[in-house]
Amino acid sequence: MVRIGLTDEQEALRASVREFATEVIAPQISELYEKSVFPVDVVRQMGRMGLFGLPFPEEVGGMGGDLTALGIAIEELARVDSSIAITLEAAVGLGAMPLHRFGSAELKDRWLPQLMRGEALGAFGLTEAGGGTDAGATRTTARLNDDGTTWTIDGSKAFITNSGTELTAFVIVTGVTGTRPDGRKEISSILVPSGTPGFTVGPSYDKVGWRCSDTHELGFDGCQVPVGNLVGERGRGFAQFLDILDGGRVAIAALSTGLAQGCVDESTSYAGLREAFGKPIGGNQAVAFQIADMDVRAHTSRLAWWHAAALADAGQPFRREAAIAKLVSSEAAMDNARAAVQVHGGYGFTNESAVGRFYRDAKILEIGEGTSEVQRLLIARDLGLPV
């Protein structure tokens, strides 16, 4: 059995991040979002708060927290803006965590301290134009040179978060390093520092949502890095990623919950102020019941990610629970965003409204870090179904 709920310390963290999101992010996010500006100053402030070190032990410069602590911070940020929330989630879950879990002592000593302080961001390059979670579709190659001292990387990656900011220190790239005994591709993970010759960052994507999040295509053309930049065991790169992805799904579930809750907050406030036919629209059951259903979805999503995080923090298996949390919360976020726009009417369809931004941000939550279809597949397989 695991405990579900927050301790006094976790509640204090929640209050602190909520205050930061309300007082620092909310007043400027509409303008930043409209201009697609990556908020460097905001990210640095988050670093000074210790948010990037939340789930890491103190001996590596972290805050000594856990996955639940990280999820709390991500949820509270996402109540105001998902772009900034995903910046934290990707920096921790995809940038720093693989290095902490699988990197050599030399790589950890070199990079982790600045990552913990939020002075630098790491990225993870898995997805390519032809595939993401399909390891067989990986086209990027990493060849160990004859002298055995360097890797040469060739290929490209797509939709990589935190890969082109002034804070980006490196990207961990998955590439084909050989052939396994069973004939399948051998996939390994290799750290490529920013500015390495042969490593290029493409223009920022013009995205529908997450407008303040940094996302690029990456190119590698004869890019050489030291052999010691291998992260984890050779040939274990994809397996390592799948392991990391379980925690990432819990974090995305927390982000989705934050967006779903933000829709509740905005709709409740608006329904109490907006009048039609002589009374607040929240006095009409058609509106009130919509908001009640939104609250149920947000609450259910929170319980789901809390449960998955509690299992992970207790060292118990949580892959199925992570898939459930990610599926339930991402679809709740999409449903709540749609309902919130309906409650707000024409104003909800403007980019200046919070729910308009939420509506644009919600859809990617059903796609990133494993689509809803992938989550259903994982759950079905865990139930023993032959899919």
C-alpha positions, 0 to 999 in steps of 0.5 A: 500500500502507498500513501496518497496525499500531500505532506505539509512540506509538499503543501508548502511547495505547492503554495510556493509554486502557485504564488510564483505562477500567479505573481510572476508568470500570469502577468506576462504570459499572454504577451510572451505566448503571442510572440513565441518568446522563450522566457529565459528570465522566468526559467532562471528564477525557477532555477533559483527556487530549486525546481530543476533539482526537485527529484534529485538527491542533495549529494548531486546538488538536488533538493532531495525530493521525489517524483511527487514533488516534481509533479506538484511543481509542474501541475501548479505551473500548468494551471497558468501556462503549459509552455513553462511547465513543459520546459521544467518537465523536459529539462528534468525528465529528459535532460537531467534524469537520464544523465543522473540515472545512467551517466558516468561519474565524469559526465555527472560531475561535468553537467549535473550541478548546473542542471540542478541550479537551472543555469543550463538545460539538457535535451533528449533527441529520440524522435525523428521525422520517420518515427519516435517510439518505434526503435526500428525507425531510427535512422541516426547513426553513431559510429565508433571511429577506428581509433576508439576515442570518438563517435561520429554521429550522422542524422537528424532529430525532430520536435526536440524540446529545450534544444536551442535556447541560450541555456541549452548545454547538450542534447542526449541523442539516440543513434544506431551503433550496430546490429544486435545478435537477433538482427535488430538495430543496436540503439545507444545514447550519446551526449552531444554538447551544444556548439559541437562542430557538425551539430546544427539546430534548425529554426524553431517550429511554429507550433499551434500551442506551447508557444513559449516552449523551445522546440527544434529539428536537430541535424548531425553531419559528421559530428564527433564527440568523445567515446566517454560521452556514451550515456549508459551501456552501449546498446541500451539506449532505447531501453533506458529511454523507455525506463525514463519515459514511465516517470515522464508520463507521470509528469505529463499527467501532472501537467495535464491535471494543471491545465484541466484545473486551470480550466476549472478555475477560469470557468468558475470565475467567469461564470460568476461574473458574466451575466445573461438574462439578468443573472450570472451564467453560473446560475444556469444548470447547463453551465454549472453542470459543465463546470462540475464535470470539469472539476470531476475530471481534474480531481480524478486526474490528480488522484491518478498521477498522485497514485502513480507517483507514490508507487514510483517514489516507494520503489514499486512497479508503476508502468501501468499506473503511469499509462493510466494517469497519462491517458486519463489526465491528457484526455481530461485536459482536452475535454476541459479545454473544450468545455471551458471555451464553451463556457466563455463563449466568443471570448474563449475563442480569443488568444488573449483569454487563458482558456483560448491558450489552454485549448491550443495547448491541450491537444499535444498532451494526447500525443507527446510522451506516448499517444493515447493509443500507446497508453491503451496498448500498454494497459491492454498488454498489462491485462494480458491481452494478446495485442 
